[in-house]
Amino acid sequence: MGNWWLYDNSQGSSDAQEAGTLKRMPNGREDIFSDRSIDVRAKRGLMKFLKFVIDFENQSEVWEPHGETSLPDFLASQFRLPSSMQTVIMALTLSLDLPSNTSVRYALPRIARHLTSIGVFGPGFGAVVPKWGGGAEIAQVACRAGAVGGAVYVLGTGVSDIASIATSGVELKLTNGEDVRAGYYIHARDGQGGSGHDIESTTSRTSLSKTISIISSDLFELFKTTVEGAPTAAVSVVAFPANSLVVHGESSPYPVYIMAHSSDTGECPQGQCKPYPLHIVLIHAFYDDPTYEYLSTLSDTP
């Protein structure tokens, strides 16, 4: 896993053709000192924070009184960091919650783990992704184990309605017109499982949305090596801060993360890329996936 990128849409444009830019996030002292976009005062505060967070467990007197404080407030009050630097540090937590709800107690261990992991297995990266035994193979093993156990797989077919529910099982109507019986029916609580049989109301619930997509561009620039002696990355992280994505005039108050996998992972053909957008949306409030609108603006060639 190589570079981390931050999406900057400071202009707040809602036009996909005028989308913001990606900026590589600094991952250490060298990156910070060489970044001319960070002013001297912010660099001092950032270096002070990095020195603190790496050893935060032994400095409980500094952060424990602020354990339930939001991370942005803590960074502003204790390290005098501007909002731009707060956004960068927030992205390292991979928190899917609102920045105001991301506590210091939650964030510090995650930031420290990332920073202290860089260089452990080699220069320029802090994590590895398995090429064998990963998520794709887990799904394959589950399919084969299910087939041996008598499971039946139907592709390209959904459930249109729950015909009846009884103690002996459930009767389902499929989108291809067939009816089937099952001992159990497991589905997401998204209001789409049938009419009148949802387990609970979803009108006031917050939902986590995930999607896996294979795109024709190889997104070569995301995986370029930026540290001498570092291997070419197979995974890069792209962070879209809260309120940075605007679609149809409406912004998402939650952050969005893309785990971009190159073909080196073996999960997609050569010359293609497999991004995993991951974000939180409010039910009945923000259904559009803004990452598609941004990815559509990227060139198919490096």
N, C-alpha and C positions, 0 to 999 in steps of 0.2 A: 504494500500500500504506500503510494508515494505522496504527491502534492495534495494539499488542501487548498481549495479555491473559495473565494468569497464573492458573491454577486453584489455588485454595486449599482443601484438604480437611484442615485441621489436626485436625479431629475424628476423621478416619479412618473415617467411616461407610461401611458396605458397602451401605446402602439407597439405591437410586437416587433415592427421593423425598426423602432427606435429604442430597443431594449438596452439595458445597462451593460456593463462590462464585467468580466471575471478578473479578479486580482488574486495572485498567489499569496496565501497567508504566511507570515513569517513563522518559522518553527524553531527559532533559536537566536542566540545573541548575534551571530554573523548576519542572519537575515535582517534582523532589526537595524543593525548599524548600517547596512548597505541600502536600506529602504529610504529613499530620499523624500517619500511622501509623508513620512512621520517626522514631526518637528522635534526639536531637541528636548523640550520639556516633556512631551509625551514619551519619548524614548527613555528618559530617566525614570518616569513612573512605571513604564512597562518593564524595564530591567529590574526595578525594585520588586515588582509583582512576581516576575519569573523566579527571582531568587527566593522570595517568600514561599511561593506555591510548591516548589520542589521539596521544601522541608516543612510544609505546613503542619504536619502531625506533631512536630516539636515546638510549634508556636501557637498552641491553643489559646493563649491569652490574647492573641491578636484577633482571631476570628470567632472563637466560641461565643462571645457576647453578641455577635452578629450572625449567628448560625442560621436563623430563620429570616434574615434580611435578604432581599433580592440581590442577586449578584451585581447587576448594574449599579445599584445604590452603594453597595460595598466598595466597588472599584472606584466610584466617584468620590466617596467620603474618605477612604483610607489611602488611596493611591493617586488621587487627583487625575484619573484617566479621563480623557474626553470620550464622547459618545462613540466616535469612530473606533477607538481602541476597545471600548466595552463590547462592541459588536463582534470584533475579531475574537476576543476571549470567550464570549458567549458561544460562538460557533464551535469551539473546541470541546464544549460539554456535550454536543449532540442532543441537547435538551429539546424535546418536542413540545414543551409547554411554553406559555407566554414568558417573556423575559422577567416580567414583574412577579411571576410565580416560581421562578427558578431560584432556589435558595442557595446561600453560600455553602451550607452543609452538603447539599446535593452536588454542587458544581466542583468544589475544590478537589475531591479525590479523583474525579474524572479528568480534570485538566492535568493534575500531577501525573497520573498514569500515562497520559499521552506524551508529555514532555520527557519523562524519565525513561520511556521506552525507545525513544529515538536513538539509534546507534547500537542498540543491544545486539541485533542480528546482522548489522551492517550499516554503512553510512547512508544517511539521507532518508531513512524511513523508521517507523515505530511499530509496525504491525505487518503480519504476513497473512496471506490468504491461501488456503489449501487448493491445489490443483486437482487432487484426488481426494475423495471422501467429503466433498463439500455438499452444499444444499441440493444440487442437481442429482447427485448420486443417492442422497437420502431418499428423495422422491422416487427414484428408480427402484431402490431396494424395497420401499413400501409397496410399490405397485406389484413387484414380483412376489413379495410375501403375501399380499392380499390375494393374488391370483391362486397361489398354492392353497390358501385357506378357503377358497371358494367365492371370493369377491367377484363382482361383475362391474366392469368399467364401461361407461357410455360417454363418448366424446361429442362435443358440440351440441349437447342437449341439456336443457335446464328444467327446473320445476316450475310449472305454471300455477299450481294451486295444491293445497292440502285438502284432499277430498274428505277424509275423516280421520279422527284420532280415537283409538280404543286402547284398552289395557293390553291387547295382544299385539299392538303395533300401530302403524300409520299407513294410510293409503294416499299415494301421491299421483298427481296428474302431471305428465311430462309435456314439454313443449312440442314433442313430435306426435302428440295425440295418444300415446300409450298410458296405461295406468299400471302402477306397480305397488307392491306391498313391501314394507320394511319393518324390522323390529325397532329400529331407531332412525331418527332423522336429525342430522346435525347441520345447522346453518348459522350464518352470521345474523345477529340481531339487528338487521338493517331495515326491517319492514318489508322485505322483498320475499319472504319465505312462504307466504300464503295469505289468504284473506281471513282475518278474524282470529288467527291462532298464534299471534306473536306473544312471546313470553312476557315482554314488558314494553311499555311505551318508550319511544325514542325521541319524543319531541324536545326534551330538555337535556339530552345526553350529548357528550362530546365523543367523536369517533376518530379512530386512527385509520388513515387511508394509505394503502401501499399499492404500487403497481410495478410490474417488471416489463420492460420494453426492449426490443432489439431494433436498433436504428441502422441506417445504411452508412452513416458517417463513422469513421474510426476514431474521431475526436483526438487526433494525434497529439495536439498541443497539450492536452490535459495530462499526458503520461510522460512528457519529456523529462529527462534527468536534469536536475538543477544543482546537484551536489556532486563534486568530483569523486569518482570511484563508486558511485551509487548505481545499482542495476536499474534497468528500465522498469518502471512500475507497471503493474497489471491492474491496479485499482487506484482511483483518485476520488476524493470527496469534494463535492460542490455544495456549499452552504448558501441558502437563500434566507437572509435574516427576516425577522418579522416585519410585515408591512412593506417589504421590498418588491413583491410581485403584485402587479395591478392588472386585472383582467376585467374588461367591460366596465371600467370605472370603479371597480370594487377591489380593495386590497385584502390580502389574507393576514390576519393579526398573528398567525402562527408561523414559525420557521418551516422551511422545506429543505430536505437534504437529498442529494442524489449520490448514490454509491455507483460510480461509473466503472464497469468492468470491461477491459479490452479483450480481444480474442485470445490473448495469451493465457487466460484462465481456462480456456477450453469450453466455455459456455456459449459461444456464438461463433459464426464463421469468420475467417480472416477478412479484414477490412470492414468489419462491423463492430458495434459496441453495444453493451448491455447496461443501460442505466436503470437504477432502482430508485425512483422518486419515493420519498417517504415524508408524509406530513400529517398534521392534525387539522381537521376541518370541523366546523360547527354544523350539526345536522340541520338541514333546511336553510342553511345560511350561505354556504360557499362550496358548491359542488364542482365547479370548474377546476381542471387540473392545469395550473398556469405553467408548469414545467414544459408541457408540450408546446405551448406557444413560444417559449424561449428556445427550446431545442430546435424548433423549425426554422429559426433564424440562423443557425450555425451552418457553415459551409460544409459541403460533402467532401471537400478536399482540404488537406492540411494548409 
